[in-house]
């Protein structure tokens, strides 16, 4: 039996969560200003040119945080001159739900060949490091919007990649210099953290839910709730029995999920992620979906910025595509 006062020590730095949330809020304010003016936000633009030298960082690495749409174009291509401005306008309108990378095929023949582009304009996406063909030619705007909506939805549902959507019109009404008043959550969050550390999982869960009912995007409450729910799932498990069951029955998805929970609580983050990615790879239907959803829940426990989450998202993309 696991002790009642289990903690997440060694897995996530709880003290850093509040600071991370404040940094995220500042970043979103900067992105809002970028959406309004078209200027860079923290060095990252919604629309940018990419070459072979910068492809790894600007596209592959960024695709673990936000869907990256790629526009293959050339100066001599007349349809490109119609499609390009439309994609740029939509990137601004979607305000951070995806970013647009523009690749000049004449200057980047290697990328052109690696993607297997047959003609231009050609539009691809990269999500969690994996390329996805979207469409070729100057498609109608309504069709492009539909494709982009499907891309954004798939990135969120399949991989938990949300990007950083902001309301550009709200940015016009409330400039970034005007800080949004903080909600009266400090006392609730402190009480929830104290309850979590003391093993009062029910009290911690309710306190975090109280915060999220008023502020659904609160990063500290989301992370705390994910941790408390994980601890409640494993508090009555027998670790030896769970691990033996998972080893004896690799096709038992529920057993693999329980073992992954224990892996994470024990600080074996890569093992937990790897177990569930392998389970997704081997299964289909409801079993696959159960393993994928639990993996996304464990991502919430660790935090989207953790490199172990980034690597696991990429691994998940490889087995799903």
N, C-alpha and C positions, 0 to 999 in steps of 0.2 A: 504493500500500500504506500502511496506517495504521501508525505507529510502534508498537513493542512496548510502550513505556512510556506508553501513553495513560492519562489520568486523567479523573476525573469533576469536576475543578475547574471551577467556574462553573455546574455543574448542581445539585449537592447539597453542603451544608456538612457534611462528614463529622464535623467536630469537634463539631457540635451533636447528632449522633445519640444519643450516650450520655446527654446531658442530657435529650433528648426521651424516651428510654426510661424514665429515672427519673421524669420528670414523669407519664408514662403509668401507671407502677406506682402512684404516689400517687393518681392519679385513679381507678384501678380499686379501690383500697382504699376511697376515699370512696364509690364507687358501691356497693361491697359493704355498707358501713354504711347507705347509703340503702335498699338492698333489704331490709335487716334491720329497719330502723326506720320506713321510709316518709318519712324526712326528706330535705330537699334534699341533693344531692351536688354541691358546687361551684356551687350556684345552679341546677342542672339536676335536675328531678324526673322520676321515671318516669311519673307521672300529673300533668297540669297543665291548667288552664283556658286557653283561647285566645280572643282577640277579634280583630276586624278590624285593629286597630292593631298587634298583635303577631304577626300571621300570618306575615309575611315572615321574621322572625327565628326565631320559635319553631317554625315548621313547615317552611317552604321551605328555609331555611339548615340547620336541624338534620337535614333528610332526606338531606343529602349525607354524613352521618356515621352515621346510624342510621335504620332504617325508622320512620316516624311513622304510627301508627294514629289515625284521627280518629273520634270518637264524636259524631254529631249527635244532640242530645237536647233535651227541653224539660220544664219542671217539671210540666206537665199531662199528659204522656205516660206512661201506666201501664207499657207494655212497656219504656220507657226505664229505669224504676226497677228492673226485673229485669236488664236487659242491662248497665247501667252498672257496678254493683258487680262483676259477673262479669268484665268487661273490666279493671277496676282490679285485681282479684285476679290475673288472668292476667299483667298487666303486671309485677306484683311477682314472680310466680313465674318469668317468663321473664328477669327480673333484668338488663335492659339490652339484650336482643336486639332489642327494640323499645320505643318510648315511646308513651304514650297521651295524645292531645290531645283535650280535651272542649270542644265548641262548643255553646253555648246558642243554638238557632236563633231564638228570639224576640228576642234581643239582637244577633244577627249575621245579619240577613236577607241582606246582600250575599253573604256566604260561602255561605249556604244556596242562593242562586240560582246562584252561579258553579259550584258542584259539581253542579248539576242534580238536587238531591235531590228525590225524588218523595214520600217519606213518611219518618217517623221511628218508631223509631230507624233510622239509616242509618250504616253503617260504611265508611269509605274508608281508603286508605293513601296516603302520599306517599313516594316513593323517588327520590332524586336530583332532586327538584323536580317530579316527574311524578305526577299523581293516578291512583290505581288503585281502582276500586270493588270492595269486598269482599263485603258482603252487606247485606240490609235486613231489619229485623224482629228479634225476639228469638230467634235461632237456638239450637239445642241446643249445650251446651258442647263435646261431641265434635266437632261440625262446626266450631265456632269454632277449636278447637285445630288442626284440620287446615288451615284457611285460614291461620292464623298461622304454622304450620310451613312452609307453601308460600311465604308471604311472606318469611320469614326466609331460606329457602333460595334463593329467586330473587334477593333483594337481594345475597346473598353471591356467588352463581354468575354473575349477569349483570353486576353492577356492582362487586363487591369490597367491598360495604358490609356490615360485620360487626357494627357496634355495639360494645358493650363488655360482653359477657356475663360475669357473676360468679356465684359459688356462694354464695347467701345462707346456706345451712346452714353452709358453711365459715366464713363471716363470724362466725356465732354462736360457733363453736368457737375461732376465732383472731381476736380483735378487731383492729381496724385499728392499734391502738397497738403491736401486736407485729410488728415488721418481719420479713418473710421473709428468711432468710439468703441472701445473694447467692452465686450459684454461682462456682466458681473459673474464671471465663471471661476475666478482664481480660488475662491473658497471651496467651491464644489469640486474642482479638479484636485485641490490639495487633499480634501477629505476622501475622494475616490482613490488617490494614490496611497494614502495612509491605510485605507481599507484593503487595498490590493496587497500591500506589503504585509499586512497583518493576517492575510488569508481569508478575510471576509469577502469572498468572491461575489456573493449575491449583492451585498451592499455596494461594492465597487461597480458592478455591472449596472445597477440601477442609477448610481450617481453619474456615470458616464452617459447613460441613455438620457438622463435629465438634461445634460448639457447639449447633447446632439439633437434633442427635440427642438431646442431653440436655435442652435447653430450647427446644422448638419455637416458642415465642412470643417468643423474644429479639429485640427490635426492631432492635438494632444488627447482629446476625448476618443477619437477614432482609434488611435493606437492603443490607448489604455483599455478600451472595450475589447479590442481584438485579443489583447494579452489576457484579460480576465476571463474571457470566454474559453480561450485555450486552456488555461489553468483549471477551469471548472470541468472541461472535458476529460482531463487526465487525472483528476484528484483521486478517483476511486479505482484507477487501473492498477493492475499488478504488472509491473514492467517486465519481469521475466516471462510471465505467461503471454503477454502481448507480443514480445519479440519472438518467442518460440512459435506462436501461431503464425506470425508473418513469415518466418523462415520456412515453416512446414507447408504453408499454403500461399505461394506467391501469386496465385490467381484470385485470392480472396481480397477484393478491393477494400472492404471495410477493415480487414486486418491491417492492410498496408496503410490506410489512413490513420488508424490508431497508433501504429508504430511511428509514422511520420510526426504526429503530435508529440509523442514522447521524445523523438530525436530532437525536435526543436526546443522543448523545455530543457533538455539536457545540454543545450548549447551546440548540438551537432547540426548546424543549419544546412550545410551543403548536403549532408546525408538525408535530411528530411526532404529537401527540394528534389534531390536526385531520385529518391524512392518514388515520389509522386509523379515526376516526369516519366520515369520508366513505366509506372502504372498506366498513365495516359497513353503511352506508346503501345502497350500490349492490349489495351481494352477498346471497347466501342460502346456506343449507345449510352444508357444511363450510368453504367459503371465508369466510362470515360468521363462523363460530365461530373460525376461525384468527385472523382480524383482531381479534375481540373479546378472545380470550385474550391475544394479544400486548399489546393495550392495557392490560389489567389488570396484566400483568407490568411494563410501563413505569410504571404508577402506583406499583408497589412501589419502583422505582428512585428516584422523586421523593419519595414519602412522602405518606400520606393527608391530612396537615394542610395541604399546599401548596394555595393557592387555584387554581393551574392544574389540579390534579387534581380539585378540587371542580367547576370549570367543565366539565371534560371528562366527568366522570360525568354531569352534567346533560345535556350534549349527547348522550352515548351513550344515555341514557334516552329522549330525544326520538326518536331514530332506531329504537329497538327497540320502543317502544310504538306 
